[in-house]
Amino acid sequence: MALPPIPHRMPPLGWRKPAILWTPVALIVAIGWPALIFAGDRALQELALTVSAAVFALALVTLGASWLIARPPRTRRTVVMHVVVAGAIASLLAPLVVTHVVATVSDATHEGAAGGFSTSMAMALLPLALVLGLPAALISAIAFAWIALTRKPPPEPHDLLGDGVFSRDVQPFQ
């Protein structure tokens, strides 16, 4: 009898026990480390924390959706990809949002000053935002995946087949 395909033989990742301890620690490390880069500037620290929290909120929603549709992540690479894609989306949206916020604030304080801030300025910042945002998302994702998640042991071959072809006491090459 043939074994199931390899992806079905790999057990899904599980939360490191006790999850009530390790999940918050992983989120604090993953969300908090970018704020350490801006230790001298409180406004940039708050911005880094806000963007990191938004990235992880989006990534955890997509991970939760994959669990709901019965396709839980089986490797840490999958979890890292969820976070990196969320980080890429946030990096691409950040210049657009910041440009429009600055234009709105400058227009409210100085009549007609918003003409200096345009969408083309935001588009010019997209490569820089990706160059800065993607490595930060990657480091955060790796930290989260290694701290919060753990691999479960693979199932025994007889559990996969269900007909007892292999027994637990078989030890080849002895």
N, C-alpha and C positions, 0 to 999 in steps of 0.2 A: 504494500500500500504506500502511495506517495505521501510525503510530508506536505503540509500546507506551504504556501510561498513564504519566503524569508520575512517579509514585513509582518506577517501574521505570527511568526515565531518569536519576534522581538516583543517583549512586554513593554507596555507604555511606561513612561517616566512617572515617578511618584513624588509626592512632596516629602522632603526630609522631615523625619520625626524628631521632636514634636513640631508640627507645622506652625503652631501658635507662636513659637520662638523663631524658627529659621526663616519663615516667609517675611516677617517685618525686618529682620536683620538684612536679608538679601535686598529688600526694597530700599532700606536706608542707605546701604552701600551703593547700590546701583543708581539711585536718584540723587544721593548726596555728594558723590565725589566730584561731579562737574562744578558744584558750588565752591569747592575748595580751590579751584583754579582762580576764582575771582574773590579771594579772601580780602582784598583791599577795598572793593567796591560793593556796597550793600545792594544797590539797584541791580547790578549784573548778577549778583548771587541770587536774588529773588527771581530774576528772569530765567536763570539756569535751572533753578528748582521748579519753576512753573512749567517750563518746556519739558524737562525730564519727567515730571509727574504726568503731563499730558501724553507723552510718548508711552509711558508704561501703562497708563489707563487704556489707551488704544490697543496696545499689545496684549494686555490681559483680557480685554474684551474679545479679541480675535482668538486667543488661546481658549477662552471659555466656550466660544462658539464651536471650535474644533472638538472640544470635549462633548458638547451637546449633540453634535452630529455623529458621535461614536467614532471619531478619528483623533484620539488623543495623541500628543506628540510622543514619539518613540525614541527620539534622540535629542540631545541638547542642541544640536545644529538647527533643528526645527524651531526650537524656542528662540534661539539667537536670530533666526531669520524673521520671525514675527516681530521682534523688537527692532531689528535693523530696518525692516520695511516701514514700521511706524515712525522710526527716526527719520527716514528719508522723506516721508510725507510731511512730517513736522518741519524738516529743513527746507523743503520746497515752499511750504506755506508761510514760514517765518518772515522772509523779506516782504512778501505781499501784505501781510498783516501789519508789520511794523511801519511800512511806508504809508499805508492808509491811516493808521493811528496817528503818526506824526503829522500827516497832512491835515487831519481833522483837528488836532490840537492846535497846530499853527494857524489854521484858518479861524479857529474860535478866538485866539488871542490877538492875531494881527489880520485885519481884513485883507484878503487877496494874497496872502503869503503862501497859500497852499499850492499855487501854481508851480512852485519849485520842486514839488514831490510828485512823481508820476509813476505809472506802472512800468515804464521803461527803466526807471531807476531800480525798481524792485527786480526786474528781469536781469539786470546787470549784476545784481548781488546773488543770484541763484547759484552760480558755481562756487562762490566763496562759502555760502551757507552749506552746501553739500560737503565741501572739503572740511569744514569745521564740525558739522553735525554728524556725519556718518562714522568717523572714528570714535566719537564720544558715545554714540548709540551702540557701536560694536563692543566697546569696553564694558559699558553698562550691562549689555545683554550677556556677555560671557560671565561677568561677576554674578548676575542674578541666576543664570542657569546652573552654575557650579555650587552656589551657596544654597539655593532653595530647593533644587530638584535632585533626585537620586534615581539610579537605575534599580529596577527590581531584578531579582535573579531570573534567568531564563527558565521557561517551563521544562520539565523533564520530557524526554522524547515520548514516553508512553502516555503522558498527559496530552500530547499533541495528536497522537493517533487514536487514542481512546480504546484501543483493542488489546493493550498489554503486550505489544510486540517486544518491547524492551522492558527489562526488569531493573529495579534499582541496584541490584547487587552485581551487575555486569561490570567488570573492570578489565578492559583489554590490556594486553601487553604485560601481564604479571605472571 
